[in-house]
Every structure is written in structure tokens, then in C-alpha cells.
Amino acid sequence: MTEQVKVAVVYYSATGSVHALAKAAAEAAAQEGAEVRLVKTRELAPAEAIRSNEGWAAHHAETQDVPEASIDDLEWADVILIGSPTRFGLPAAQVKQFIDQAGPLWGQGKLVDKVGSSFTSTGTAHGGQESTILAINNTFYHWGAIIVAPGYADPIQFQAGNPYGTSHISNNGATPPGETELAAIAFQARRAVQVAARLKRGTENS
């Protein structure tokens, strides 16, 4: 019997868009039979910056119960889904700082053959969605992880339109992810779990 797939959904969200995608990913992975950890990266912004933005402050308060991500989550997981808003076409500093802590695991080869996939939200159209996903994927290359992108492997992708990974335009935090984006991230998470399950079966039978 194949061991249950373990999924870490690691994300950072300021006003809630990436959190909504991450939550939908976690729920879909669990429905696919995976054991799931939904964890957020540590907030690095000063309290006064958070307080200066009503949406940021509200989301920060509403998600205090979400556990903070640790490097142990990466070692534990078979699948690592990383979500980040874009910052000048790059992942947020909160995500980058977390990734930078993975050096010891990388050095020991403990991230090799993990399944990796990424997703994002931007404030505006053409705001760096694909470049942010590709930047996160650069980390997976260095880890020796197996990147599983959604591609156009499901009809929802012809609506969502991003084969690199689920992306959302928040209109600077005013518009939450809709049904299409939530369906797209659910498919992306299920696909990652399914691929990881096949890898585990292959390893066990080799």
C-alpha cells in the first residue's frame, strides 16, 4: 500500500489573495487524500507598515491562527506548494527569507525529488505573475525538485490561462480570487498530489 502523500502549502499574503489560493490548494490536496500542512511565512514588515493599510491589518489579524512555516515542513513534505504575491516581478521578501533558510536541507540532499509547484497574485494585470512563478521555480531547480506545472492539462486551464501556475489579479487587494482562480489552484494542487503519488509508488516498487 502506497504511503500517504504529504503536502506543505507555504505562502505569504498581505491582504488575503494568496491566502485564499493557498487555502483552496490545501483543501483540494486533502480531498485528494493527502496529509496537508497550511503554513505562512514569517511577517517581516514593521507593525506601523501593516497598520497603515486597512486590508493588510485586517488580514494580519484574521490569520493569527495559521501556523508559521518552518524548514521542518519542507523536509516532511513530498509536495511543496509555494505561493507569493509579486514584488517588482519577484517573490515577496517574506517568502525569499524563508527559502534562504533551506540551505542545510539542500546541502544534505533532503529536497531532491520533492514535487514543487508555485502560484501568485498581483495587484494589476501584467504585474509580474509569470516572472514571480519562474523565480520561485528557480529555487526548485537548485533543490533538484520535480516541478509540476498545471499546463493545459484540465479544461479549467483554458479559462484561467496560466500554464506556469495559478495567478490572480487582485486590483490592489480589492478583488478576491473568484471561482475560476480557485478551481485552477485546486486542479494544480490535485495534479501535484497525483504526480507525487505515482513517484512514491514507483519508488516503492523499484
Protein Blocks (a to p, Z undefined) as FASTA:
>chain_A
ZZddddddddddfklmmmmmmmmmmmmmmmnopacdddddddfbdfklmmmpmklmmmmm
mmmmpccddfklmmmpmbdcdddddeehiacfklmmmmmmmmmmmmnopmgoiacddddd
dfbehiopmmmmmmmmmmmmmnopacddfkjmbfklmmnopakbccddekgoiaccdfkl
mmmmmmmmmmmmmmmmmmmmmmmmZZ
